[in-house]
Every structure is written in structure tokens, then in C-alpha cells.
Amino acid sequence: MSQLGRAAALGAAGGLRSFLPLAALGARGTLGRPWLARGLAVLAGGELIGDKLPATPSRLAGPALAGRAVNAGLAGARLAGPTGALFAVLASAATAYGGYHARRRLTEITRLPDWAVALAEDSLALALAGVGSRTEQRR
């Protein structure tokens, strides 16, 4: 996968869970600071838990959406410069909106509790972050 594709995957993960792109890069050692990687992992873990709480604000609220774009853009820039940042920001906006509406619709259609659908969304976000942060090509 190209660097721009990886940046877009990280951005898509960030649209679903805002701290995952940078936490994934930190876990792979890409950010160069172990203390930063640990802090980002804690923030990402807290977000994975907090997302299931009923009092959690919408990801489409201004500050939440802006935070997703910033985190995705930073991760994309780390991988592929300014163009990577742009790809990541656009992907994060698409998945923030798409993920929000898909999650609402899936809870209506399946009658599953929101937290169950959110766990599936977590899995998708983690997979996207893993793909985007992977450094070596598998054969």
C-alpha cells in the first residue's frame, strides 16, 4: 500500500476514533518518543471506553470533528507530508459522518444496543489504524 493510502487509512480510523491514528504510529515506534506513544495509547484506550457512555458528545460536534481532523492530519503528515495530511483529513471527515450515520442506522435495523454496534466500529477503526501504521510490506 502506498504512503498516501496508508495516510488515508489512518485518517479513516481517526474519523471513527480520534486518537487511534497517532496511537497506532506511536505503537509502531514511528513517533520516536516512548512517553508520547504511551500517553497516546492511554488516550486512545480512554476514548474506546468513553465512546460507549451515553453522555459522550457527538463526534460531529465542532470541537470533536476538529480534533479528529487535527489528529488525522498530523498522522497523515508524519507518513506522507502535506499531501498525506490532506488525504487523512478528508478520510477522517468521511468516516466521522459515515460512521455516525451507519452506527445509528445499524442500531435501528438490528435493534442491537448502541454499545454492541460501537464495538464493531472499534474493530473497524483498529483494523484501519493497523493497516495505516504498518511499515513493512507483507508478501
Backbone as ProteinMPNN parsed JSONL, in Angstrom:
{"seq_chain_A": "MSQLGRAAALGAAGGLRSFLPLAALGARGTLGRPWLARGLAVLAGGELIGDKLPATPSRLAGPALAGRAVNAGLAGARLAGPTGALFAVLASAATAYGGYHARRRLTEITRLPDWAVALAEDSLALALAGVGSRTEQRR", "coords_chain_A": {"N_chain_A": [[0.854, -1.179, 0.0], [0.5, 2.234, -0.758], [2.116, 5.204, 0.578], [0.289, 7.334, 0.689], [-2.118, 5.959, 0.632], [-1.902, 4.604, 3.053], [-1.907, 6.825, 4.75], [-4.505, 7.735, 4.29], [-5.923, 5.543, 5.319], [-5.218, 5.728, 8.025], [-6.384, 8.216, 8.546], [-9.074, 7.558, 8.117], [-9.464, 5.803, 10.247], [-9.171, 7.647, 12.285], [-11.443, 9.222, 11.949], [-13.344, 7.605, 13.043], [-12.374, 6.943, 15.62], [-10.739, 9.217, 17.406], [-8.086, 9.367, 18.544], [-6.731, 7.158, 17.638], [-5.129, 7.13, 15.156], [-2.652, 8.489, 15.72], [-1.896, 7.088, 18.019], [-1.525, 4.541, 16.968], [0.669, 4.967, 15.257], [2.519, 5.658, 17.207], [2.674, 3.259, 18.637], [3.967, 1.681, 16.797], [6.426, 2.766, 16.864], [6.982, 4.955, 15.329], [6.799, 7.598, 16.041], [8.904, 8.183, 17.664], [9.232, 8.869, 20.386], [8.986, 7.283, 23.36], [7.466, 7.958, 25.668], [5.528, 9.596, 24.62], [4.196, 7.845, 22.926], [3.115, 6.08, 24.837], [1.396, 7.809, 26.25], [-0.414, 8.544, 24.208], [-1.512, 6.044, 23.703], [-2.898, 5.6, 26.089], [-4.779, 7.679, 25.948], [-6.165, 6.872, 23.612], [-7.183, 4.408, 24.469], [-8.853, 5.285, 26.551], [-10.681, 6.717, 25.048], [-11.862, 4.661, 23.562], [-13.31, 3.407, 25.554], [-14.861, 5.536, 26.624], [-16.445, 6.242, 24.472], [-18.637, 4.603, 24.528], [-20.287, 5.531, 26.476], [-23.354, 7.055, 27.531], [-23.393, 9.831, 27.885], [-21.481, 10.879, 26.248], [-20.443, 13.312, 23.942], [-21.559, 14.055, 20.568], [-19.647, 12.92, 17.791], [-19.762, 14.589, 15.693], [-19.983, 17.117, 16.584], [-18.646, 20.416, 16.659], [-15.985, 20.879, 18.078], [-15.197, 18.178, 18.485], [-15.139, 17.112, 15.901], [-13.224, 18.761, 14.744], [-10.994, 18.06, 16.301], [-10.638, 15.415, 15.485], [-9.944, 15.824, 12.815], [-7.533, 17.246, 13.112], [-5.868, 15.393, 14.518], [-5.859, 13.26, 12.664], [-4.749, 14.584, 10.469], [-2.177, 15.217, 11.448], [-1.115, 12.633, 11.752], [-1.259, 11.714, 9.09], [0.454, 13.558, 7.866], [2.848, 12.855, 9.063], [3.347, 10.434, 7.868], [3.262, 10.959, 5.055], [3.798, 13.625, 4.39], [2.54, 16.941, 3.475], [0.551, 16.291, 1.528], [-0.246, 13.787, 2.397], [-1.362, 14.544, 4.817], [-3.605, 15.96, 3.921], [-5.052, 13.896, 2.574], [-5.575, 12.269, 4.805], [-7.134, 13.939, 6.462], [-9.401, 14.356, 4.845], [-10.332, 11.71, 4.65], [-10.876, 11.24, 7.341], [-13.004, 12.995, 7.817], [-14.937, 11.868, 6.137], [-15.335, 9.306, 7.295], [-16.085, 10.016, 9.862], [-18.607, 11.23, 9.528], [-19.9, 9.201, 7.991], [-19.568, 6.945, 9.674], [-20.973, 7.742, 11.965], [-23.633, 7.957, 11.014], [-24.019, 5.374, 9.985], [-23.745, 3.825, 12.296], [-25.937, 4.704, 13.844], [-28.021, 3.915, 12.146], [-27.627, 1.137, 11.994], [-28.158, 0.373, 14.642], [-30.866, 0.884, 14.705], [-31.887, -0.845, 12.705], [-30.992, -3.441, 13.428], [-31.66, -3.608, 16.058], [-29.864, -3.943, 18.031], [-28.039, -3.108, 21.017], [-26.565, 0.161, 21.351], [-23.898, 0.11, 22.281], [-22.983, -2.381, 21.43], [-22.904, -2.208, 18.648], [-21.071, -0.186, 18.546], [-18.778, -1.525, 19.413], [-18.215, -3.106, 17.193], [-17.617, -1.068, 15.44], [-15.336, -0.093, 16.699], [-13.619, -2.243, 16.163], [-13.335, -2.04, 13.382], [-12.107, 0.49, 13.234], [-9.699, -0.022, 14.611], [-8.571, -1.933, 12.893], [-8.205, -0.393, 10.558], [-6.38, 1.496, 11.546], [-4.263, -0.204, 12.122], [-3.552, -1.151, 9.547], [-2.889, 1.282, 8.331], [-0.683, 2.111, 9.835], [1.217, 0.217, 9.463], [4.497, -0.683, 8.575], [6.158, -2.364, 7.013], [5.968, -4.23, 3.978], [3.848, -6.939, 3.386], [4.29, -10.19, 2.049]], "CA_chain_A": [[0.0, 0.0, 0.0], [1.291, 3.461, -0.856], [2.087, 6.074, 1.758], [-0.965, 8.086, 0.691], [-3.152, 5.004, 1.032], [-1.762, 4.402, 4.495], [-2.365, 8.059, 5.395], [-5.968, 7.728, 4.213], [-6.409, 4.537, 6.277], [-5.102, 6.327, 9.362], [-7.41, 9.242, 8.647], [-10.369, 6.883, 8.267], [-9.515, 5.338, 11.638], [-9.356, 8.828, 13.118], [-12.829, 9.659, 11.864], [-14.119, 6.741, 13.935], [-11.801, 7.096, 16.968], [-9.826, 10.31, 17.106], [-6.696, 9.207, 18.966], [-6.126, 5.942, 17.091], [-4.043, 7.278, 14.172], [-1.375, 8.811, 16.366], [-1.55, 5.993, 18.929], [-1.008, 3.443, 16.143], [2.03, 5.322, 14.86], [3.345, 5.561, 18.41], [2.874, 1.837, 18.958], [4.92, 1.145, 15.816], [7.708, 3.433, 17.055], [7.156, 5.966, 14.285], [6.849, 8.948, 16.603], [10.228, 8.366, 18.241], [9.233, 9.182, 21.819], [8.2, 6.269, 24.07], [6.498, 8.571, 26.589], [4.436, 10.101, 23.787], [3.44, 6.666, 22.489], [2.32, 5.594, 25.976], [0.321, 8.775, 26.503], [-1.417, 8.407, 23.152], [-2.205, 4.762, 23.912], [-3.843, 5.81, 27.193], [-5.876, 8.496, 25.416], [-6.952, 6.049, 22.689], [-7.933, 3.445, 25.286], [-9.92, 6.019, 27.222], [-11.713, 7.045, 24.057], [-12.587, 3.427, 23.245], [-14.26, 3.192, 26.652], [-15.762, 6.683, 26.729], [-17.369, 6.29, 23.339], [-19.844, 3.809, 24.818], [-21.075, 6.181, 27.53], [-24.455, 7.843, 26.963], [-23.157, 11.271, 27.985], [-20.427, 11.279, 25.307], [-20.998, 14.172, 22.894], [-21.492, 13.582, 19.189], [-18.388, 13.113, 17.074], [-19.978, 15.601, 14.674], [-19.929, 18.444, 17.21], [-17.497, 21.176, 16.162], [-14.674, 20.555, 18.656], [-14.864, 16.765, 18.27], [-14.81, 16.954, 14.488], [-11.941, 19.444, 14.536], [-9.949, 17.233, 16.913], [-10.418, 14.261, 14.604], [-9.215, 16.304, 11.636], [-6.158, 17.596, 13.509], [-5.12, 14.167, 14.801], [-5.682, 12.549, 11.403], [-3.801, 15.352, 9.662], [-0.826, 15.026, 11.989], [-0.676, 11.277, 11.41], [-1.041, 11.677, 7.646], [1.66, 14.335, 7.564], [4.0, 12.068, 9.52], [3.593, 9.385, 6.874], [3.371, 11.351, 3.648], [3.886, 15.065, 4.204], [1.296, 17.714, 3.367], [-0.47, 15.572, 0.762], [-0.748, 12.76, 3.31], [-2.244, 15.214, 5.775], [-4.865, 16.242, 3.222], [-5.764, 12.618, 2.413], [-6.033, 11.804, 6.116], [-8.218, 14.811, 6.918], [-10.597, 14.051, 4.051], [-10.815, 10.386, 5.063], [-11.454, 11.332, 8.69], [-14.319, 13.628, 7.701], [-15.853, 10.897, 5.528], [-15.716, 8.244, 8.235], [-16.8, 10.598, 11.006], [-20.015, 11.333, 9.125], [-20.401, 7.886, 7.599], [-19.624, 6.083, 10.854], [-22.053, 8.214, 12.824], [-24.928, 7.592, 10.431], [-24.092, 3.91, 9.9], [-23.975, 3.295, 13.645], [-27.34, 4.981, 14.194], [-28.909, 3.093, 11.32], [-27.482, -0.268, 12.389], [-28.868, 0.133, 15.904], [-32.296, 0.854, 14.381], [-32.217, -2.024, 11.892], [-30.708, -4.705, 14.129], [-32.154, -3.492, 17.429], [-28.767, -4.199, 18.967], [-27.717, -1.91, 21.8], [-25.562, 1.019, 20.73], [-22.542, -0.291, 22.649], [-22.596, -3.55, 20.63], [-22.531, -1.695, 17.327], [-19.844, 0.584, 18.767], [-17.659, -2.468, 19.459], [-17.892, -3.439, 15.8], [-16.967, 0.126, 14.897], [-13.98, -0.116, 17.272], [-12.84, -3.234, 15.42], [-13.011, -1.451, 12.085], [-11.138, 1.571, 13.455], [-8.417, -0.636, 14.95], [-8.029, -2.545, 11.677], [-7.726, 0.692, 9.697], [-5.163, 2.05, 12.163], [-3.2, -1.192, 11.938], [-3.141, -1.119, 8.143], [-2.251, 2.564, 8.052], [0.585, 2.293, 10.544], [2.144, -0.861, 9.123], [5.639, -0.14, 7.853], [6.709, -3.284, 6.026], [5.021, -4.856, 3.062], [3.742, -8.396, 3.53], [4.285, -10.904, 0.762]], "C_chain_A": [[0.9, 1.242, 0.0], [1.208, 4.266, 0.446], [0.787, 6.876, 1.821], [-2.137, 7.194, 1.065], [-3.109, 4.735, 2.524], [-2.227, 5.632, 5.263], [-3.887, 8.133, 5.399], [-6.555, 6.712, 5.189], [-6.322, 5.063, 7.706], [-6.163, 7.405, 9.57], [-8.789, 8.646, 8.843], [-10.532, 6.352, 9.685], [-9.789, 6.513, 12.571], [-10.757, 9.402, 13.058], [-13.732, 8.859, 12.782], [-13.672, 6.891, 15.386], [-10.61, 8.039, 16.858], [-8.36, 10.089, 17.49], [-6.004, 8.007, 18.335], [-5.022, 6.177, 16.064], [-2.686, 7.548, 14.82], [-0.942, 7.717, 17.33], [-0.968, 4.818, 18.141], [0.419, 3.735, 15.677], [2.984, 5.232, 16.047], [3.655, 4.126, 18.773], [3.876, 1.199, 18.008], [6.29, 1.812, 15.928], [7.985, 4.544, 16.065], [7.307, 7.376, 14.848], [8.145, 9.23, 17.361], [10.305, 8.66, 19.721], [8.376, 8.165, 22.562], [7.151, 6.862, 25.012], [5.29, 9.105, 25.824], [3.557, 8.936, 23.325], [2.572, 6.136, 23.629], [1.152, 6.525, 26.279], [-0.789, 8.683, 25.475], [-2.195, 7.107, 23.282], [-3.235, 4.882, 25.029], [-5.045, 6.617, 26.704], [-6.771, 7.684, 24.475], [-7.779, 5.022, 23.456], [-9.087, 4.102, 26.015], [-11.042, 6.374, 26.265], [-12.525, 5.806, 23.675], [-13.631, 3.114, 24.319], [-15.312, 4.297, 26.675], [-16.779, 6.773, 25.622], [-18.674, 5.556, 23.62], [-20.757, 4.473, 25.85], [-22.162, 7.064, 26.929], [-24.215, 9.355, 26.986], [-22.082, 11.775, 27.022], [-21.036, 12.135, 24.199], [-20.798, 13.567, 21.5], [-20.122, 13.849, 18.578], [-18.516, 14.194, 16.015], [-20.046, 17.011, 15.256], [-18.621, 19.114, 16.788], [-16.15, 20.798, 16.753], [-14.255, 19.1, 18.418], [-14.434, 16.527, 16.826], [-13.465, 17.603, 14.168], [-10.791, 18.633, 15.125], [-9.623, 16.019, 16.073], [-9.589, 14.676, 13.391], [-7.755, 16.615, 11.972], [-5.333, 16.331, 13.745], [-4.857, 13.367, 13.529], [-4.657, 13.263, 10.527], [-2.372, 15.214, 10.142], [-0.273, 13.649, 11.629], [-0.38, 11.172, 9.911], [0.21, 12.429, 7.231], [2.914, 13.568, 7.968], [4.363, 11.002, 8.5], [3.955, 9.926, 5.502], [3.347, 12.856, 3.425], [2.535, 15.742, 4.068], [0.187, 17.01, 2.581], [-1.074, 14.457, 1.608], [-1.691, 13.347, 4.338], [-3.601, 15.488, 5.146], [-5.694, 14.965, 3.036], [-6.357, 12.153, 3.74], [-7.202, 12.644, 6.629], [-9.508, 14.52, 6.152], [-11.184, 12.697, 4.436], [-11.45, 10.446, 6.444], [-12.835, 11.979, 8.654], [-15.347, 12.639, 7.135], [-16.285, 9.835, 6.536], [-16.373, 8.792, 9.497], [-18.287, 10.678, 10.687], [-20.608, 9.963, 8.803], [-20.557, 6.954, 8.782], [-20.76, 6.458, 11.783], [-23.412, 7.728, 12.299], [-25.088, 6.078, 10.31], [-24.385, 3.304, 11.268], [-25.419, 3.519, 14.083], [-28.296, 4.068, 13.422], [-28.83, 1.619, 11.715], [-28.177, -0.571, 13.715], [-30.38, 0.097, 15.671], [-32.68, -0.446, 13.681], [-32.093, -3.31, 12.705], [-31.316, -4.757, 15.523], [-31.115, -3.922, 18.464], [-28.549, -2.948, 19.803], [-26.573, -1.135, 21.133], [-24.143, 0.542, 21.048], [-22.07, -1.487, 21.828], [-22.166, -3.125, 19.224], [-21.237, -0.89, 17.443], [-18.621, -0.332, 18.852], [-17.247, -2.904, 18.056], [-17.172, -2.272, 15.132], [-15.546, 0.24, 15.428], [-13.086, -1.059, 16.483], [-12.418, -2.696, 14.065], [-11.946, -0.367, 12.241], [-9.755, 1.005, 13.777], [-7.773, -1.286, 13.734], [-7.474, -1.484, 10.73], [-6.437, 1.304, 10.236], [-3.994, 1.09, 12.0], [-2.661, -1.198, 10.52], [-2.375, 0.169, 7.847], [-0.893, 2.733, 8.7], [1.616, 1.224, 10.213], [3.274, -0.311, 8.252], [6.199, -1.079, 6.797], [5.6, -3.865, 5.16], [5.02, -6.355, 3.305], [3.703, -9.022, 2.148], [3.57, -12.19, 0.889]], "O_chain_A": [[1.927, 1.281, 0.678], [0.344, 4.03, 1.29], [0.242, 7.074, 2.907], [-3.057, 7.639, 1.75], [-4.146, 4.646, 3.18], [-2.867, 5.507, 6.307], [-4.491, 8.543, 6.39], [-7.575, 6.984, 5.822], [-7.24, 4.867, 8.503], [-6.766, 7.496, 10.639], [-9.585, 9.152, 9.633], [-11.616, 6.441, 10.262], [-10.549, 6.387, 13.531], [-11.214, 10.011, 14.025], [-14.757, 9.356, 13.248], [-14.509, 6.96, 16.286], [-9.586, 7.684, 16.276], [-7.473, 10.593, 16.8], [-4.792, 7.856, 18.487], [-4.026, 5.455, 16.104], [-1.694, 6.898, 14.493], [0.252, 7.44, 17.452], [-0.024, 4.173, 18.597], [1.275, 2.851, 15.7], [4.12, 4.781, 15.905], [4.776, 3.809, 19.172], [4.568, 0.256, 18.392], [7.21, 1.473, 15.185], [9.115, 5.024, 15.974], [7.881, 8.248, 14.197], [8.45, 10.384, 17.664], [11.41, 8.693, 20.262], [7.154, 8.176, 22.414], [6.056, 6.314, 25.135], [4.165, 9.068, 26.323], [2.329, 9.03, 23.334], [1.415, 5.781, 23.408], [0.04, 6.065, 26.537], [-1.969, 8.735, 25.821], [-3.394, 7.064, 23.007], [-4.329, 4.326, 24.926], [-6.19, 6.28, 27.006], [-7.996, 7.795, 24.534], [-8.944, 4.792, 23.13], [-10.179, 3.54, 26.09], [-12.217, 6.335, 26.631], [-13.738, 5.893, 23.486], [-14.712, 2.611, 24.012], [-16.51, 4.021, 26.738], [-17.863, 7.324, 25.813], [-19.702, 5.859, 23.013], [-21.88, 4.018, 26.068], [-21.926, 7.747, 25.932], [-24.79, 10.079, 26.173], [-21.802, 12.974, 26.984], [-22.026, 11.741, 23.582], [-19.967, 12.681, 21.303], [-19.516, 14.891, 18.828], [-17.51, 14.673, 15.489], [-20.153, 17.987, 14.514], [-17.611, 18.441, 16.585], [-15.244, 20.43, 16.006], [-13.079, 18.828, 18.176], [-13.464, 15.813, 16.573], [-12.667, 17.052, 13.409], [-9.729, 18.53, 14.512], [-8.46, 15.632, 15.96], [-8.658, 13.977, 12.989], [-6.852, 16.284, 11.203], [-4.223, 16.211, 13.228], [-3.755, 12.853, 13.336], [-3.8, 12.623, 9.917], [-1.451, 15.106, 9.332], [0.891, 13.517, 11.249], [0.638, 10.603, 9.516], [0.942, 11.987, 6.345], [3.931, 13.634, 7.279], [5.538, 10.703, 8.291], [4.862, 9.406, 4.852], [2.915, 13.313, 2.367], [1.511, 15.201, 4.486], [-0.987, 17.121, 2.932], [-2.278, 14.209, 1.543], [-2.696, 12.733, 4.694], [-4.635, 15.268, 5.777], [-6.895, 14.956, 3.307], [-7.5, 11.698, 3.792], [-8.161, 12.097, 7.174], [-10.583, 14.445, 6.747], [-12.402, 12.555, 4.537], [-12.452, 9.777, 6.696], [-13.737, 11.558, 9.379], [-16.486, 12.584, 7.599], [-17.467, 9.503, 6.622], [-17.149, 8.083, 10.137], [-19.125, 10.246, 11.479], [-21.685, 9.613, 9.286], [-21.559, 6.247, 8.891], [-21.434, 5.585, 12.33], [-24.22, 7.169, 13.039], [-26.184, 5.556, 10.513], [-25.184, 2.375, 11.381], [-26.049, 2.616, 14.632], [-29.249, 3.526, 13.981], [-29.851, 0.933, 11.765], [-28.727, -1.658, 13.89], [-31.096, -0.633, 16.356], [-33.681, -1.072, 14.028], [-32.981, -4.162, 12.674], [-31.467, -5.835, 16.099], [-31.443, -4.222, 19.612], [-28.841, -1.842, 19.349], [-25.732, -1.711, 20.443], [-23.276, 0.567, 20.175], [-20.876, -1.605, 21.554], [-21.181, -3.631, 18.686], [-20.405, -0.915, 16.536], [-17.538, 0.048, 18.408], [-16.059, -3.052, 17.773], [-16.236, -2.468, 14.357], [-14.641, 0.629, 14.689], [-11.943, -0.73, 16.17], [-11.274, -2.875, 13.648], [-10.991, -0.315, 11.465], [-8.749, 1.501, 13.268], [-6.557, -1.201, 13.559], [-6.394, -1.657, 10.166], [-5.515, 1.595, 9.475], [-2.864, 1.518, 11.767], [-1.448, -1.244, 10.313], [-1.334, 0.143, 7.19], [-0.035, 3.432, 8.162], [2.767, 1.319, 10.639], [3.029, 0.437, 7.305], [6.677, -0.609, 5.764], [4.447, -3.969, 5.578], [6.081, -6.97, 3.417], [3.154, -8.454, 1.204], [3.459, -12.933, -0.086]]}, "name": "protein", "num_of_chains": 1, "seq": "MSQLGRAAALGAAGGLRSFLPLAALGARGTLGRPWLARGLAVLAGGELIGDKLPATPSRLAGPALAGRAVNAGLAGARLAGPTGALFAVLASAATAYGGYHARRRLTEITRLPDWAVALAEDSLALALAGVGSRTEQRR"}
